[in-house]
């Protein structure tokens, strides 16, 4: 009798257990993949804070990398060639750098591949310090570049050529990223340097002499995502997920200008809203919607480099550029879907 009474009174126990089980199920379901597996670490370097880093910053701000299962960390290496060496050493998974650095590094036994681009035209203007108004004033003076072999280094050679000078006529020194070079130019530590946004517009507003405008529609893979070919082969699926998030970030930035400018303002706190606007407009004008590296840009660079005195070990674009992931996404309809979702021109 006692036992039967106990059994009759016991349903509360199973009910509590069932409630607990249901709550636990809801919790695990809400937690999603994060509970099943930790995010994949992915460190990517930037040569300097510039307009071309907006897809990375936007991807972080919008949680797009996290949504793809990636724990992305953005590292400022203060120079593209320097950062590429960190990729080769395995301390970074990727680097945002132009094709110049890849050509230089692969000519020195590197094995890097450029997989996506955020700017397919030359984006520099070449400025002088106050009082440096032409070629004569540059002779024997210091010309600042981010790092030897970088896009700013190539731009310096191009600008000197247009001014009727060579590197032998000046002293080319490493002076750090774009914003550091702007500060060095303003203080007179260097006599000239190449600048892109937002430093470009800031230099113009401060009346620094514009010596050479390289910012034409010259095909040039100016800023891109680069990684070691072995890492790409071993982690192709994760890299593809990164690329999906990177491209999505481009579309978010293009479709929501206010949000994009908020992200830029957070990175460039010392710049006015007018300069932030000019920086955003530069991004909008230059970024390829599919992040595809320009083959014509690569061919132009490989042809131009020997004329600048830079050796090229191979003239084969495939030795520097691997656009296969971009093409896979195209075949899968990823870009068409982004276009339909965000309605970006």
N, C-alpha and C positions, 0 to 999 in steps of 0.2 A: 504493500500500500504506500509506504513511505517512498519506495523507489519510483512507483508510478507517479506520485505527486511531484517528485523531483523532475521527472521527465516532462510532466505537463507544464512546469514552471520554467523550463530551460530555453524556450525559443528566443528569448532576449539575447542569449549568448551567440547563437548562430546569426541572428540579425545584425548584431554588432560586428561580427566577423565579416559578414557579407558587405556591410557598409564600409568597413575598413578596406576590404579588397577593391570595392568599387572606387573609393577615393584614391587608392594607390594607382589603380589603372588609369584614372583621369589624369593624375599627376604625371605619370610616365608618358602618357600620350601627348600631353601638353609640352613636356620637355623635349620631345622629338629626338632627332638624331644626336643632339648634343649629349644626351645620356648614353646613347648607344656607343658613341665613339667621340674622342676629343677632336677638335679642329686641327687641320694640318698646318703646321707652322710654315710661313712663307715670308722671308725677308727680302725686300726689294729696295735697292738703293736709288737715291736721286743725286744728281751732280750738284744741284743747288735748288732752292725754292724759286721756281719760275712759273709762268703761265702754263707751260706744257705738263706740269705735274697735276693739273686739275682733275683728270680722270682718277688718279690715285686718291687724292683727298676726298673727292666726291664719293668714290667707292667706299671709303671708310665712313664718311659722315652718313651715308644712306644705308649702311649695313649690308652692302651688296656682296662683299667678299665673305663676310660671316655667314650670309645666307647660302653660300656655295660650300660651306664647310672649311673655310680657310681663315687662319689666324694671321692676317697680313700685318707686318710691321714695316714701316717706312723709315729708312735710315739715310741721313744726309752724309754723303761721303766726301763732299766738298771737292768735287772733280770727277768727271766721267771716266777717264782712263784709270784713275785710282780706284774707283768703285768697281770697274770691270775686273780688276785684279782680285778684288775681294770675292767676286763670283767664281773666278778660276780657283781660288783657294777653298771654296765651299762654305765661306762665311756668309754669303748672300746667295739667294736662289735666283735672283734676277737683278738687272740694273736698267734704269732708264737713261739711255745715252744715245747719241747719234751714230750713224754708220761710220763716221771718221774713226772713232775709237775702235770699232770692230775691225776695220781694215788694218789699222795700226797694230792691234793686238794679235790678229790672226797671222800677220806678217812676221810676228815674233813667237811663233809656235803655239799661239792660242787656238782654240777650237770653239768659237762662239757663233751663235746664230741669232739674228734679229727676227723676231716673230710677229711684231705688231708695231704700228707707228701712231704717234699723236701729232706729228707735223711733217708734211712731205715737201715743204719749201724752206729755203733759207730764211731764218727768222732774226738775223742780227743786223744792227747798224753799228758802224765803227765810229766811235767818238774820241775826241781829243780832250785833254785837260784844258782849263782856261788858259788862253794865250797860245795854244797849239792849234794853229789854223791851217796848216798844210804840211806837205812833205818835208820841206826844209827844216821845219821846227821839230820833226821827229828824228832826224839823223842823230845817232848816238844815244837816243833816249830809250827808256824801258817801255816795252809793250806788254801789257798784262794778258795772260790767257788763264783759263780755268785749270787745265792740266795739259801737258804735252800730249799731242795725239788726239785731243778732243775737238769738238765742233768749234769752240772759240779759237783754238789753235789754227784750224783750217781757215776760219774766217779771217784771222789776222794775216795769214799768208795771202789770201785773196785781196784783202784791202791794201796791203803793202804793194802788191803787183799793180793794182789800179792807180796807186799813187806814184808809180815809177820807182819803187824801192824794192829791196829784197830783205830777207831776214839778216843778211850780213851787215846791213846798214843800221840796224837797231839791236837792242838787247831784249830778247823775248824771255819773260819770266813768268813762272806760275804765281798767280795772285788770288786763287780761290774762286768760289762761285760768283754768279752774276752780281748779286748785291754787294759782295765784298769788293768786287772790281769797281763797282760804281763808287763806293766809299774811297777806294784807293785813287780813283781818278779825280774825285772832288778835292782830295787832300794834296794832290800833286805827287803822290808816291809813284804813280805810273803816268806816262804821257798820253797813252791811248789804249783803248780796249774795245772789244765787241760786246754789245749789250742787247738783250731781248727783254720782253715785258716781264715785270712792270718797270724795270730799270731804264728801258729805252725811253718811254714817255717822260719819266722823271728827269732824265738827263736833258731832254729837249726843253722841259719847263724851266730848268735851272740855267739854260743858256749855254750848255757845253757845246763846243763846236762839233758839228756833224761832218766827219771827214769823208766817209764813204757809205752810201746807202746800199747795203747788200740785201735788203729786205724786199727784193723783187720777187716775181713768181718763178725764181730759179728752182727747178726740180732738185730736191735735196732731202734725204732722210735725216731730218734734223734732230728729232727726239723719238726714241723707240724703246720697246721692251726687248732686252737682250739676255740670253742665258747660255750657259755652257751646253754644248750639243749632247754630252753624255747625260746631263741632268734632264734635258728635254726628252730624250729617249726613254729614260727610266721612270719619269713621272708625267707622262703625256696626258693622262686623264686629269690630274690635278692642275696642270698648266692650262688645259682646255677650260676647266672651271674658272680659273683665274681670268682667262681671256673673256669668257662670257660676262663676268662681273665687270671687267674693265670696259668693255664695249657698252654695257648697260649704263655705266657711270657717265660715259660720253653722252648718251641719249638723255639721261636725267639732267645733266648740266645744260644741254642745248634746249631742253623743253621747259626748264624752270630757271630763267635768268636770275630772278631774285635770290633763289636758293644758292645758285652757283656763285653769285657775287658775295653772298654772306660767307661762303666757304673761302673765297679769295681774300676777303677782308680779314678773316681770322688768321690767315697766313701772312698777310702783308699789312700789319697793324699801323705802320708808319706812313702809309700811302693814302692820299686823298681819295674821296669817292669818284672823282673824275678820272683818276689814274686806274682805279679798279674797273671802271666802266671801259676804258680803253684796253685794259688787259683782257677783259671778258670778250670784247669785240674781236681782238686778235685771235683768241682761242676759237671763237665761233667761225672766223674766216678760214682758219688753217686746219682744224682737226678733221681727219678723214672719218666719215660716219661709220665705216666698217673697220677702222684701225688697220687697214691694209697698207703694208709698206709699198712705196712707189717703185716699181721696177725701173721706170725711166729716171727716177731720182738716183737710184743705185748706179745705173749705167752712166749718168752724168758725172757722178762723183768719181767712179773708177776711171773715167776718161780725163777728168780735171786734175786729179792728184799728181800724176807725173809732171804736168806743166807747172805745178806748184813746188816741185822738188821733193814730193813725197813718194817713196817707192811703193809699188803695188805688186804683191807676190802673185796674185791671180786676178784675171779680169773676168772671171766667172761669177756672176751674181749669186749663184747657188752656194758658193763658198762662204757667203756672209749672211744671206737672207733665206729663211725658211717660212714661207707663207702658207704652208700646208694646213695649219690649224684654222687660219682665217678662211681658207677655201672650204674646209670641212663645215664650218659654221654656215657658210654661204649656201652650200648644198642642202644643209639641214633646214634652211629657211629661217635661221636665227635672226638675220638682219632684217628680213621682210617683216618678221613678227615684231621686232623693236620699232620699225618704222610705223607699223599699224598702231602699236600701243601708244607711242609718244607723239606721232604726227609731226616729226621733225623734217624740215626740208634738207 
